[in-house]
Amino acid sequence: MRARVVYESMFGNTAKIAEAIAQGLREHAEVEVVNVMAAGEVPAPTVDLLVVGGPTHALGLSRQLTRRDAAKLTDAPIATDIGVREWLGAAMPVAAGHRALAFGTKVAKPPWLPGSAAKGIGKRLRRLGYSLADQPTDFFVEGTTGPLAEGELDRARHWASRVAFTELDRITHRV
């Protein structure tokens, strides 16, 4: 099985989750991890599972304006022109049978805070023709710039491993 993980990250937290997901997938699949800025430039291989993730900004997927605001919170260089929203917006629809996963990062507290990049990504993937291998999943950070909440890297690895095992079983039993 082949998988590609495409992610957007402002402060490195979503990138860490993407790598943890890739580790979990690698138990059952060949995996490539690509930052969304490079995803449009790197030819898309044929994959059995596309995994897409990004940070939650202003209750959903980041926009150019929210990325500019995020860039003010760090000295690290942040690309503001393209994010998962734009990348998926430019993507071509796929034929039936293509599988995907959606994940996001969001602030853990307050727990009632609405919004989820994962859910927005899942909706966009379905509109493109993908069927989701699992529900869109959020991983938590302690504050806007992080760090990741305790246990989230392990949770991401386990989630990805479980989904990869199920997908590999589905692929091998295809008729």
Sequence and secondary structure as in RCSB ss.txt:
>XXXX:A:sequence
MRARVVYESMFGNTAKIAEAIAQGLREHAEVEVVNVMAAGEVPAPTVDLLVVGGPTHALGLSRQLTRRDAAKLTD
APIATDIGVREWLGAAMPVAAGHRALAFGTKVAKPPWLPGSAAKGIGKRLRRLGYSLADQPTDFFVEGTTGPLAE
GELDRARHWASRVAFTELDRITHRV
>XXXX:A:secstr
 EEEEEE  SSSHHHHHHHHHHHHHHTTSEEEEEEHHHHTTS     SEEEEEEEEETTEE  HHHHHHHHTT S
S    S  HHHHHHH     TT EEEEEEEEE SSTT    HHHHHHHHHHHTT EESS  EEEEESSTT  B T
THHHHHHHHHHHHHHHHHHHHHT  
